[in-house]
Amino acid sequence: MRQDTHVITRFIAILLLVIPGLLATFGFLTMKNVIFDYIADHGNDSLAAPSFGWLPFLGGFIMFAIGVAFIGGWVFYRDRKRNYVAPRFRKKKGPRPASFKPMIDQQATAREGSSSEPPASP
């Protein structure tokens, strides 16, 4: 049973990459066809003023951009996780929050702050 779930999860992971890839491909082909039709219409003598199909071109561009952005983001996330990226793209390691410090450090800080001696004047 465990082997079956592993195969299914791998299949779902592949689908998550194939679907944006197909979307980007379809968007690219749509843009290519709109440009080709516009250039081909210039050679058609029966048309006085060929028009450019802006709506299909923008739709294709949006599909292409979404597909490429998804795949690029996935590759970047994977490479960042495996530490394959340049130093400027690595995760920033900030200071640890006070709540995660060991209990001994918190107790020592509490003792230092609650001393019975008055603070020294300058």
C-alpha positions as CSV (number, residue, x, y, z in Angstrom):
1,M,0.0,0.0,0.0
2,R,2.8,2.4,0.8
3,Q,4.4,1.9,-2.6
4,D,1.1,2.8,-4.3
5,T,0.9,6.1,-2.5
6,H,4.5,6.9,-3.5
7,V,3.7,6.4,-7.1
8,I,0.5,8.5,-6.9
9,T,2.3,11.4,-5.2
10,R,5.0,11.3,-7.9
11,F,2.4,11.3,-10.6
12,I,0.6,14.3,-9.0
13,A,4.0,16.1,-8.8
14,I,4.7,15.5,-12.5
15,L,1.2,16.8,-13.3
16,L,1.8,19.9,-11.3
17,L,4.8,20.7,-13.6
18,V,3.3,19.4,-16.9
19,I,0.1,21.5,-16.7
20,P,1.9,24.9,-16.4
21,G,4.3,23.7,-19.1
22,L,1.4,23.0,-21.4
23,L,-0.2,26.4,-20.5
24,A,3.1,28.2,-21.4
25,T,3.4,26.2,-24.6
26,F,-0.2,27.0,-25.6
27,G,0.3,30.7,-24.8
28,F,3.5,30.8,-26.9
29,L,1.8,29.1,-29.8
30,T,-1.2,31.5,-29.6
31,M,1.2,34.6,-29.7
32,K,3.1,33.0,-32.6
33,N,-0.1,32.4,-34.6
34,V,-1.4,35.9,-34.0
35,I,1.8,37.4,-35.3
36,F,2.0,35.1,-38.2
37,D,-1.6,35.8,-39.2
38,Y,-0.9,39.6,-39.0
39,I,2.2,39.3,-41.2
40,A,0.4,36.9,-43.7
41,D,-2.6,39.4,-43.9
42,H,-0.2,42.0,-45.2
43,G,0.3,39.8,-48.3
44,N,-3.4,39.4,-48.9
45,D,-4.5,41.9,-51.5
46,S,-8.2,41.5,-50.8
47,L,-7.7,43.1,-47.3
48,A,-7.4,46.9,-47.2
49,A,-6.1,47.2,-43.6
50,P,-5.1,44.1,-41.8
51,S,-5.7,44.2,-38.0
52,F,-3.7,42.8,-35.2
53,G,-5.5,40.4,-32.8
54,W,-4.6,42.1,-29.5
55,L,-6.9,40.1,-27.3
56,P,-5.7,36.7,-28.3
57,F,-2.1,38.0,-28.2
58,L,-2.5,39.3,-24.7
59,G,-4.2,36.1,-23.6
60,G,-1.4,34.1,-25.0
61,F,1.2,36.3,-23.3
62,I,-0.6,36.0,-19.9
63,M,-0.7,32.2,-20.3
64,F,2.9,32.1,-21.3
65,A,4.0,34.3,-18.4
66,I,2.0,32.3,-15.8
67,G,3.4,29.0,-17.0
68,V,7.0,30.2,-17.1
69,A,6.7,32.0,-13.8
70,F,5.4,28.8,-12.1
71,I,8.1,26.6,-13.5
72,G,10.8,29.1,-12.8
73,G,9.6,29.6,-9.2
74,W,9.5,25.9,-8.7
75,V,13.1,25.5,-10.0
76,F,14.3,28.4,-7.8
77,Y,12.6,27.0,-4.7
78,R,14.2,23.5,-5.3
79,D,17.6,25.0,-6.0
80,R,17.4,27.2,-2.9
81,K,16.4,24.3,-0.8
82,R,19.5,22.3,-2.1
83,N,21.7,25.4,-1.7
84,Y,22.5,25.6,-5.5
85,V,21.8,29.3,-5.8
86,A,24.1,32.3,-5.6
87,P,24.8,33.7,-2.1
88,R,22.6,36.8,-2.7
89,F,19.6,34.5,-3.2
90,R,20.1,32.3,-0.1
91,K,17.8,32.6,2.8
92,K,18.8,35.2,5.4
93,K,19.4,33.8,8.8
94,G,18.3,36.5,11.3
95,P,18.9,36.6,15.0
96,R,17.1,34.0,17.1
97,P,14.0,35.2,18.9
98,A,14.3,35.6,22.7
99,S,11.7,32.8,23.3
100,F,14.0,30.2,21.7
101,K,17.1,30.9,23.9
102,P,17.9,28.2,26.3
103,M,16.3,28.4,29.7
104,I,19.6,28.8,31.5
105,D,20.4,32.0,29.6
106,Q,17.0,33.4,30.5
107,Q,17.5,32.6,34.2
108,A,21.0,34.2,34.2
109,T,19.6,37.3,32.5
110,A,16.8,37.5,35.1
111,R,19.3,37.2,38.0
112,E,21.5,39.9,36.5
113,G,18.7,42.3,36.1
114,S,17.3,41.8,39.7
115,S,20.4,42.4,41.7
116,S,19.8,44.0,45.2
117,E,22.6,46.6,44.7
118,P,21.6,50.0,43.3
119,P,23.0,50.9,39.9
120,A,26.4,52.8,40.0
121,S,26.1,56.5,39.3
122,P,28.5,57.9,36.7
